[in-house]
Amino acid sequence: MSVEELERYESEQELKLYHEYRDVVGKFKYVVETDRRFYLCNNVDVKARTESGDVFFEVTMNDAWVWDMYRPARRQVKTVKVLTFKDVNVEELSPTDE
């Protein structure tokens, strides 16, 4: 695969994700980003946990739309629990974010 083909493929995938996101974003209240995944959800709870001196985050979401960079398809799930040592970004959407 050439560099141009790879860039074209990445652009097509980004555009496809944008269109899908635009179609579903109005159904959700929060955007949650982790190092591997992107979520839209209606309920989110983030707790910092400490174990053996290490801090990690436990993120629980309900009614979520999930985009995972390592899976080909987006999916809607009832409940998601994420444990991560990396940053978690949570934003509350306003009606104008659509």
TIRO-2110 file (N, C-alpha, C; in Angstrom, 1 decimal):
// TIRO-2110
0.9, -1.2, 0.0, N, 1, A
0.0, 0.0, 0.0, CA, 1, A
0.9, 1.2, 0.0, C, 1, A
0.6, 2.1, -0.9, N, 2, A
1.4, 3.4, -1.0, CA, 2, A
1.0, 4.4, 0.1, C, 2, A
1.8, 5.4, 0.3, N, 3, A
1.5, 6.4, 1.3, CA, 3, A
0.2, 7.1, 0.9, C, 3, A
0.0, 7.4, -0.4, N, 4, A
-1.2, 8.1, -0.9, CA, 4, A
-2.4, 7.2, -0.6, C, 4, A
-2.3, 5.9, -0.8, N, 5, A
-3.5, 5.0, -0.6, CA, 5, A
-3.8, 5.0, 0.9, C, 5, A
-2.8, 4.9, 1.7, N, 6, A
-3.0, 4.9, 3.2, CA, 6, A
-3.6, 6.2, 3.6, C, 6, A
-3.1, 7.4, 3.2, N, 7, A
-3.7, 8.7, 3.5, CA, 7, A
-5.2, 8.8, 3.1, C, 7, A
-5.4, 8.3, 1.8, N, 8, A
-6.8, 8.3, 1.3, CA, 8, A
-7.7, 7.4, 2.2, C, 8, A
-7.2, 6.2, 2.5, N, 9, A
-8.0, 5.3, 3.4, CA, 9, A
-8.3, 6.0, 4.7, C, 9, A
-7.3, 6.6, 5.4, N, 10, A
-7.5, 7.2, 6.7, CA, 10, A
-8.5, 8.4, 6.6, C, 10, A
-8.4, 9.2, 5.5, N, 11, A
-9.3, 10.3, 5.3, CA, 11, A
-10.8, 9.7, 5.1, C, 11, A
-10.9, 8.7, 4.3, N, 12, A
-12.3, 8.1, 4.1, CA, 12, A
-12.8, 7.6, 5.5, C, 12, A
-12.0, 6.9, 6.3, N, 13, A
-12.4, 6.4, 7.6, CA, 13, A
-12.8, 7.6, 8.5, C, 13, A
-12.1, 8.6, 8.5, N, 14, A
-12.4, 9.8, 9.4, CA, 14, A
-13.7, 10.4, 8.9, C, 14, A
-13.9, 10.5, 7.6, N, 15, A
-15.2, 11.1, 7.1, CA, 15, A
-16.4, 10.2, 7.5, C, 15, A
-16.2, 8.9, 7.3, N, 16, A
-17.2, 7.9, 7.7, CA, 16, A
-17.6, 8.1, 9.2, C, 16, A
-16.6, 8.1, 10.0, N, 17, A
-16.8, 8.3, 11.5, CA, 17, A
-17.5, 9.6, 11.8, C, 17, A
-17.1, 10.7, 11.1, N, 18, A
-17.7, 12.0, 11.3, CA, 18, A
-19.2, 11.9, 11.0, C, 18, A
-19.6, 11.3, 9.8, N, 19, A
-21.0, 11.2, 9.4, CA, 19, A
-21.8, 10.4, 10.4, C, 19, A
-21.2, 9.2, 10.9, N, 20, A
-21.9, 8.4, 11.9, CA, 20, A
-22.0, 9.2, 13.2, C, 20, A
-21.0, 9.9, 13.6, N, 21, A
-21.0, 10.7, 14.9, CA, 21, A
-22.1, 11.7, 14.8, C, 21, A
-22.1, 12.4, 13.7, N, 22, A
-23.1, 13.5, 13.4, CA, 22, A
-24.6, 12.9, 13.5, C, 22, A
-24.7, 11.7, 13.0, N, 23, A
-26.1, 11.1, 13.0, CA, 23, A
-26.5, 10.7, 14.4, C, 23, A
-25.6, 10.4, 15.4, N, 24, A
-26.0, 9.9, 16.7, CA, 24, A
-25.7, 10.8, 17.8, C, 24, A
-24.9, 11.9, 17.7, N, 25, A
-24.5, 12.7, 18.8, CA, 25, A
-25.7, 13.3, 19.5, C, 25, A
-26.8, 13.7, 18.8, N, 26, A
-27.9, 14.3, 19.5, CA, 26, A
-28.6, 13.4, 20.5, C, 26, A
-28.3, 12.1, 20.5, N, 27, A
-29.0, 11.2, 21.4, CA, 27, A
-28.2, 11.1, 22.7, C, 27, A
-27.1, 11.8, 22.9, N, 28, A
-26.2, 11.5, 24.0, CA, 28, A
-25.9, 12.8, 24.8, C, 28, A
-25.5, 12.7, 26.0, N, 29, A
-25.3, 13.8, 26.9, CA, 29, A
-23.8, 14.1, 27.1, C, 29, A
-22.9, 13.0, 27.0, N, 30, A
-21.5, 13.2, 27.3, CA, 30, A
-20.6, 12.6, 26.2, C, 30, A
-19.4, 13.2, 26.0, N, 31, A
-18.4, 12.6, 25.2, CA, 31, A
-17.3, 12.2, 26.2, C, 31, A
-16.8, 11.0, 26.0, N, 32, A
-15.7, 10.5, 26.9, CA, 32, A
-14.6, 9.9, 26.0, C, 32, A
-13.4, 10.4, 26.2, N, 33, A
-12.3, 9.9, 25.4, CA, 33, A
-11.2, 9.3, 26.3, C, 33, A
-10.8, 8.1, 25.9, N, 34, A
-9.7, 7.4, 26.6, CA, 34, A
-8.5, 7.3, 25.6, C, 34, A
-7.5, 6.6, 25.9, N, 35, A
-6.3, 6.5, 25.0, CA, 35, A
-6.7, 5.6, 23.8, C, 35, A
-7.6, 4.7, 23.9, N, 36, A
-8.0, 3.8, 22.9, CA, 36, A
-9.4, 4.0, 22.3, C, 36, A
-10.3, 4.6, 23.1, N, 37, A
-11.7, 4.6, 22.6, CA, 37, A
-12.3, 5.9, 22.8, C, 37, A
-13.4, 6.1, 22.0, N, 38, A
-14.2, 7.3, 22.0, CA, 38, A
-15.6, 6.9, 22.3, C, 38, A
-16.3, 7.5, 23.3, N, 39, A
-17.6, 7.1, 23.7, CA, 39, A
-18.6, 8.3, 23.6, C, 39, A
-19.8, 8.1, 23.3, N, 40, A
-20.9, 9.0, 23.5, CA, 40, A
-21.8, 8.2, 24.5, C, 40, A
-22.3, 8.9, 25.6, N, 41, A
-23.1, 8.2, 26.5, CA, 41, A
-24.0, 9.2, 27.2, C, 41, A
-25.0, 8.6, 28.0, N, 42, A
-25.9, 9.5, 28.7, CA, 42, A
-25.7, 9.5, 30.2, C, 42, A
-24.8, 8.7, 30.7, N, 43, A
-24.4, 8.7, 32.1, CA, 43, A
-23.0, 8.2, 32.2, C, 43, A
-22.2, 9.0, 33.0, N, 44, A
-20.8, 8.6, 33.2, CA, 44, A
-20.4, 8.9, 34.6, C, 44, A
-19.6, 8.0, 35.1, N, 45, A
-19.1, 8.1, 36.5, CA, 45, A
-17.6, 7.8, 36.5, C, 45, A
-16.7, 8.8, 36.9, N, 46, A
-15.3, 8.6, 36.9, CA, 46, A
-14.8, 8.6, 38.4, C, 46, A
-14.1, 7.5, 38.7, N, 47, A
-13.5, 7.4, 40.1, CA, 47, A
-12.0, 7.2, 40.0, C, 47, A
-11.2, 8.0, 40.7, N, 48, A
-9.8, 7.7, 40.8, CA, 48, A
-9.6, 6.7, 41.9, C, 48, A
-8.8, 5.6, 41.6, N, 49, A
-8.6, 4.5, 42.5, CA, 49, A
-7.0, 4.4, 42.7, C, 49, A
-6.7, 4.0, 43.9, N, 50, A
-5.2, 3.7, 44.2, CA, 50, A
-5.1, 2.3, 44.6, C, 50, A
-4.1, 1.7, 44.0, N, 51, A
-3.7, 0.3, 44.4, CA, 51, A
-2.2, 0.1, 44.3, C, 51, A
-1.6, -0.3, 45.4, N, 52, A
-0.2, -0.5, 45.5, CA, 52, A
0.6, 0.8, 45.1, C, 52, A
0.0, 2.0, 45.5, N, 53, A
0.7, 3.2, 45.2, CA, 53, A
0.4, 3.8, 43.8, C, 53, A
-0.2, 3.0, 42.9, N, 54, A
-0.5, 3.4, 41.6, CA, 54, A
-1.9, 4.0, 41.5, C, 54, A
-2.1, 5.1, 40.8, N, 55, A
-3.4, 5.7, 40.6, CA, 55, A
-4.0, 5.3, 39.2, C, 55, A
-5.2, 4.8, 39.2, N, 56, A
-5.9, 4.5, 37.9, CA, 56, A
-7.3, 5.0, 38.0, C, 56, A
-7.9, 5.1, 36.8, N, 57, A
-9.3, 5.6, 36.8, CA, 57, A
-10.3, 4.4, 36.4, C, 57, A
-11.4, 4.4, 37.1, N, 58, A
-12.5, 3.5, 36.8, CA, 58, A
-13.6, 4.4, 36.3, C, 58, A
-13.9, 4.1, 35.0, N, 59, A
-15.0, 4.9, 34.3, CA, 59, A
-16.1, 4.0, 34.0, C, 59, A
-17.3, 4.3, 34.5, N, 60, A
-18.5, 3.5, 34.2, CA, 60, A
-19.5, 4.4, 33.4, C, 60, A
-20.0, 3.8, 32.3, N, 61, A
-20.9, 4.6, 31.4, CA, 61, A
-22.1, 3.7, 31.1, C, 61, A
-23.2, 4.3, 30.9, N, 62, A
-24.5, 3.7, 30.6, CA, 62, A
-25.0, 4.2, 29.3, C, 62, A
-25.7, 3.4, 28.5, N, 63, A
-26.3, 3.8, 27.2, CA, 63, A
-25.2, 4.4, 26.4, C, 63, A
-24.2, 3.7, 25.9, N, 64, A
-23.0, 4.2, 25.3, CA, 64, A
-22.9, 3.8, 23.8, C, 64, A
-22.4, 4.7, 23.0, N, 65, A
-22.0, 4.4, 21.6, CA, 65, A
-20.5, 4.4, 21.7, C, 65, A
-19.9, 3.3, 21.2, N, 66, A
-18.4, 3.1, 21.3, CA, 66, A
-17.7, 3.1, 20.0, C, 66, A
-16.6, 3.8, 19.9, N, 67, A
-15.7, 3.7, 18.7, CA, 67, A
-14.4, 3.3, 19.3, C, 67, A
-13.9, 2.2, 18.8, N, 68, A
-12.6, 1.6, 19.2, CA, 68, A
-11.7, 1.5, 18.0, C, 68, A
-10.5, 2.1, 18.1, N, 69, A
-9.6, 2.2, 17.0, CA, 69, A
-9.1, 0.8, 16.5, C, 69, A
-9.3, -0.2, 17.4, N, 70, A
-8.8, -1.5, 17.1, CA, 70, A
-10.0, -2.5, 16.6, C, 70, A
-11.2, -1.9, 16.5, N, 71, A
-12.3, -2.8, 16.0, CA, 71, A
-12.9, -2.0, 14.8, C, 71, A
-13.3, -2.8, 13.8, N, 72, A
-13.8, -2.2, 12.6, CA, 72, A
-15.2, -1.5, 12.7, C, 72, A
-16.0, -2.0, 13.7, N, 73, A
-17.4, -1.5, 13.7, CA, 73, A
-17.7, -0.7, 15.0, C, 73, A
-18.5, 0.3, 14.9, N, 74, A
-18.9, 1.0, 16.1, CA, 74, A
-20.1, 0.2, 16.7, C, 74, A
-20.3, 0.4, 18.0, N, 75, A
-21.5, -0.4, 18.6, CA, 75, A
-22.1, 0.4, 19.7, C, 75, A
-23.3, 0.1, 19.9, N, 76, A
-24.1, 0.6, 21.0, CA, 76, A
-24.2, -0.4, 22.1, C, 76, A
-23.8, 0.0, 23.4, N, 77, A
-23.8, -1.0, 24.5, CA, 77, A
-24.6, -0.4, 25.7, C, 77, A
-25.1, -1.3, 26.5, N, 78, A
-25.9, -0.8, 27.6, CA, 78, A
-25.0, -0.3, 28.8, C, 78, A
-23.9, -1.0, 29.1, N, 79, A
-23.0, -0.6, 30.2, CA, 79, A
-21.6, -0.8, 29.8, C, 79, A
-20.7, 0.1, 30.1, N, 80, A
-19.3, 0.0, 29.8, CA, 80, A
-18.5, 0.3, 31.1, C, 80, A
-17.5, -0.5, 31.4, N, 81, A
-16.6, -0.2, 32.5, CA, 81, A
-15.2, -0.2, 32.0, C, 81, A
-14.5, 0.9, 32.2, N, 82, A
-13.1, 1.1, 31.7, CA, 82, A
-12.2, 1.3, 32.9, C, 82, A
-11.1, 0.6, 32.9, N, 83, A
-10.0, 0.8, 33.9, CA, 83, A
-8.8, 1.2, 33.1, C, 83, A
-8.2, 2.4, 33.5, N, 84, A
-7.1, 2.9, 32.7, CA, 84, A
-6.2, 3.7, 33.6, C, 84, A
-4.9, 3.6, 33.3, N, 85, A
-3.9, 4.4, 34.0, CA, 85, A
-3.6, 5.7, 33.2, C, 85, A
-4.2, 5.8, 32.1, N, 86, A
-4.0, 7.0, 31.2, CA, 86, A
-5.1, 8.0, 31.4, C, 86, A
-5.0, 9.2, 30.8, N, 87, A
-5.9, 10.3, 30.9, CA, 87, A
-7.3, 9.9, 30.4, C, 87, A
-8.3, 10.5, 31.1, N, 88, A
-9.7, 10.3, 30.6, CA, 88, A
-10.3, 11.7, 30.5, C, 88, A
-10.9, 12.0, 29.4, N, 89, A
-11.5, 13.3, 29.1, CA, 89, A
-13.0, 13.1, 29.0, C, 89, A
-13.7, 13.9, 29.9, N, 90, A
-15.2, 13.8, 29.9, CA, 90, A
-15.7, 15.2, 29.6, C, 90, A
-16.6, 15.3, 28.6, N, 91, A
-17.2, 16.6, 28.2, CA, 91, A
-18.7, 16.5, 28.2, C, 91, A
-19.4, 17.4, 28.8, N, 92, A
-20.9, 17.4, 28.7, CA, 92, A
-21.3, 18.2, 27.5, C, 92, A
-22.1, 17.6, 26.6, N, 93, A
-22.5, 18.2, 25.4, CA, 93, A
-23.7, 19.1, 25.7, C, 93, A
-23.7, 20.2, 24.9, N, 94, A
-24.9, 21.1, 25.0, CA, 94, A
-25.6, 20.9, 23.7, C, 94, A
-26.9, 21.3, 23.6, N, 95, A
-27.7, 21.1, 22.4, CA, 95, A
-27.0, 21.8, 21.2, C, 95, A
-26.2, 22.8, 21.4, N, 96, A
-25.6, 23.5, 20.2, CA, 96, A
-24.4, 22.7, 19.7, C, 96, A
-23.9, 21.7, 20.4, N, 97, A
-22.7, 20.9, 20.0, CA, 97, A
-23.1, 20.0, 18.8, C, 97, A
-24.4, 19.8, 18.6, N, 98, A
-24.8, 18.9, 17.5, CA, 98, A
-24.3, 19.5, 16.2, C, 98, A
END
